[in-house]
Amino acid sequence: MSLPPLLARYLAWFDTSPVLAVLVGLGVLILAFLLLRMALKVFLLFVILLVIAIVGSYFYLGADKTEDALRHGAEEAKDAIYDDETETDR
């Protein structure tokens, strides 16, 4: 099994200047963790907005209509997933 080209170049660079390569590697890790934290915050924001929309729908449309809409949407998603699975099996 061969290494990806970027990793192979990094290892070659590590052989020539290990200290700088370690510092750049740490910088990349720190940047990755910062981006992960920002992505998690955005995801949580969307989850909170979804919850607010569902709760608002209960008050605006009523519990029965909201529950019917959620069930209908879930069934459509289930059908779409199962339709995709049967097409890939062919």
C-alpha positions, 0 to 999 in steps of 0.5 A: 500500500502506497502513501498519498502523494501529499503525505509522501512529500511531507515525510520527505520534507520531515527528513530535511527539516524535522523541527519546521515540519513538526511546527507546520503539522501542529499548525495544521492540527490546530487549524483543523480543530478550530474549523471543527469547532466552527462547524459544530457551532453551525450544526448546533445552530441549524438544530436549534432553528429546526427545533424552533420551527417544529415547536412554532409549527405546533403552536401555529398549525396545531399538533395534529397537522404538525405531526402529520407533516412530520410523519409524511416527510419521514415516510417520503425520506424512507421511501427515497432511501429504499428506492435508492438502495434498490436501484444500486442493487441492480 
